[in-house]
Amino acid sequence: MAGPGPIDPRLQALRDELDQVDAGLIDLAGRRQRIVAEIGRIKQGAGRQLRDFRREREVLDRVRGRAESAGLDPDVAEDLLKRLIDASLTRQEQDRVRAAGRGEGRQALVIGGAGLLGQWLVGFLDSQGYAVSVADPAADPTLPGTYPDWRQAPLDAELVVVSTPPKASAAIIEELAERRVPGLVFDVGSIKSPLIPALRAAAGAGLNICSIHPMFGPDTQLLSGRHVLLMDVGCRAAVESAGALFVDTMAEVVEVALDQHDRLMALVLGLSHALNIAFFTALVRSGIQADQLAGISSTTFKRQLEIARDVAAENPDLYHEIQRLNEHGGLARRALVEAVELLSAASDADDPAAFTDLMLEGRSYLEGLGR
Ligand SMILES: C=C(O[C@@H]1C=C(C(=O)O)C=C[C@H]1O)C(=O)O
């Protein structure tokens, strides 16, 4: 490749022109966002739901058509608009949560509020207009409303969120029950079995308590397409109030039976994490550098590698807990080992029938999925 030499003036002129085009694109995208925010206000005033899939399809179809006449690949135009629509939905969702101001300045306490999910919850409650306190030994105690020890925090808050590791959460919930805290209490853990006795006992003792599991990471902005699992632990009123925290968002709140939660999570979290850890472990052991493989990646490998990289970047202690503390975790991992053995035997056979069976079974299992 040619190194940097004196730049051809025609090249420079074209790059200058391109910079102007880019600046224009960004200005237009900003203008789009302002219009979208206005549309959001009108929809909110009219009590309409924010997301309008039919309108989005129209927008995408229109830009695809426009792209063709403009000499741009329609897929590029669609990708670009999807990204912008995402940004507009995020903006409309955040505006709506803020405008609804359900917290109305009332107190909320997040125990474990300095953790990653804890910080997300603090921001989320703050945007709803709650006055949020944080109890966490890792938080900066000089900040107002911050307590190293949760016992010293305002336990009469209207809302007490327990965002600590599972074992700590069980002990905290027991103590909250002993102290008969008056507000709505919920934990947000990924694993519920270690908490179930404490949660049920607290509800039995009259606490306004339920259990929540947000199915997204702490860097999530837009809640459209995200799930929030909600578990009744013996207090119906708590389920209703906790669900209400999400009504101004586009998250889908799904109620799950408390004793089913971990069985389902063994697959949704445990199996998908395990599969990716197994995948990158096999790559590490291959002795071939990731860069080299990425440099010759296929479509599937590229997607798989991106997921594996995200999984590898997660907190090892949390991921170990998700495997270890889920009493159904072992079953899911054994199912994975058995599936690999089955696949291996089917791959070694000269007759493709067994392999084909696996593929076709998977196809019919998955083909009904909505896109
Ligand atoms: C802007 C609107 O809100 C949302 C965002 C859209 C967009 O960015 O184009 C389209 C439909 C809605 O889901 C709208 O309803 O028109």
The ligand as an SDF file (V2000), in Angstrom:
LIG
                    3D

 16 16  0  0  0  0  0  0  0  0999 V2000
  -41.5420    9.5000   15.5450 C   0  0  0  0  0  0  0  0  0  0  0  0
  -42.4550    8.6510   15.9680 C   0  0  0  0  0  0  0  0  0  0  0  0
  -42.2430    7.7550   17.0460 O   0  0  0  0  0  0  0  0  0  0  0  0
  -41.5760    6.5090   16.8550 C   0  0  0  0  0  0  0  0  0  0  0  0
  -40.3510    6.7400   16.0660 C   0  0  0  0  0  0  0  0  0  0  0  0
  -40.3770    6.6730   14.6970 C   0  0  0  0  0  0  0  0  0  0  0  0
  -39.2720    7.2610   13.8700 C   0  0  0  0  0  0  0  0  0  0  0  0
  -38.2290    7.6080   14.4480 O   0  0  0  0  0  0  0  0  0  0  0  0
  -39.4260    7.4020   12.6570 O   0  0  0  0  0  0  0  0  0  0  0  0
  -41.4870    6.0490   14.0680 C   0  0  0  0  0  0  0  0  0  0  0  0
  -42.5130    5.5090   14.7740 C   0  0  0  0  0  0  0  0  0  0  0  0
  -42.5470    5.4980   16.2450 C   0  0  0  0  0  0  0  0  0  0  0  0
  -42.2330    4.1820   16.6980 O   0  0  0  0  0  0  0  0  0  0  0  0
  -43.7990    8.5530   15.3200 C   0  0  0  0  0  0  0  0  0  0  0  0
  -44.6970    7.9670   15.9290 O   0  0  0  0  0  0  0  0  0  0  0  0
  -43.9600    9.0870   14.2260 O   0  0  0  0  0  0  0  0  0  0  0  0
  1  2  2  0
  2  3  1  0
  2 14  1  0
  3  4  1  0
  4  5  1  0
  4 12  1  0
  5  6  2  0
  6  7  1  0
  6 10  1  0
  7  8  2  0
  7  9  1  0
 10 11  2  0
 11 12  1  0
 12 13  1  0
 14 15  2  0
 14 16  1  0
M  END
$$$$
